[in-house]
Amino acid sequence: MLIKKAFGFSLGTAISRVTGLLREMVLAHLFGASMFMDAFRVAFNIPNLLRDELAEGSLTPSFIPIYSEYSEKKSGGEADKFASIIINNFLFITLVISIIGILISPFLVKLIAFGFTGEKFSLAVSLTKIMFPFLIFVTISAILMGILNYHGRFFTTGFAPVFFNLGIIVFSWFLYTKIGITGAAIGVITGAVLHLLYQLIWTLKDGFRFRFKLNFLHPDFLRVVKIMLPIAVGFAAGKINTIVNTIIASFLETGSISYLSYSYRLVHLPVGIIGVAIANVVLPTLSKELSQGRGGANTIKCAMKLTISIIIPLAILLFLLADFIVKLIYEHGNFTANDTIFTASCLRFYAPAIIGFSLTRVFASIFYSMKDSKTPFFVGLGAVAVNLIIALTLKDILGVNALALAVSVSSCVNALILFLLITKKIKKV
């Protein structure tokens, strides 16, 4: 059953990742590894860093176990009321955060890319202001994703990002000659709205009844927040890796941020199709089993075996075929042969992270389904320390490749420790 569900999400995710790859190809064709693309990456990273704090990264795994309790032990109507309160509260929270983010965007850009100056800095600030509301739409989408996944709509949620990618592709392509990289920023917002609307349609089709009511003192909203906090803080600590890597790369030659980003996108193709897919299926499946009083040991073992058996060969293939893959996908338009060399080099150092990222997502979902968000948090802190030590120690020796290597090693350390802790839990089940 787990394999069947994971296949549904993987199929939807595979389609969305292909469009995501097409999105990256379009951006590479139009902007290469230029100043414009560096500015866009930094600007998008700012609301995207908050995405894990308030969306799929922490909100979805905190919401699903409690939503599962409402659905299994109370009624669908009560579950809808609970979900509506979560949606309304986070709609208000993200709206306030977005307004503040737009107002202080120069400070935020300087904070994570203080190597940027002049036109590059001004462009990054302008793009940040346009893209910040992305946070609102992606956060509400994360709640709808939790509802749909609980009800078995795994293909639907896996497919949803297609609309986000199409928004960027269409607006980047058709507005390139008129407003340049700003077209891509407008595409981010448009794509986020389409992504939300698509999931909303399916949620309503499944019978969800929305109620508009704010209640920040609702006990189960506070339970969600309580579970979220360690996850969010853990992600915040983990994002220190991204911030530090961006700061270091902003002082390196122009294109370094783009090389990291282009190669990172390739790494996340198999992670999204396999690791994230299995993690997103494990979370509601195991939450439901635990709510029904079942142990869930078989689900845990199946998820671990399935992930390991698929993801390791993919990581090896990506390492061996790095040059060919980058050349095939990116080397056209304004993306040069020299850009291919640097991006492929980063990709090879990133390849082991496919294993680390995938297993970490699956293992963390297992802990979240048990309402244990503290264990992944503390393990994640250790991984952050590993990343910082490697990045700062090797940056002068390996340059931008040191940043990719640091991510790979720290993610694998994270996964290994979580695996050892889960093994102990399985023996107790």
Beta strands, then each sheet from edge to edge (+ up, - down):
end
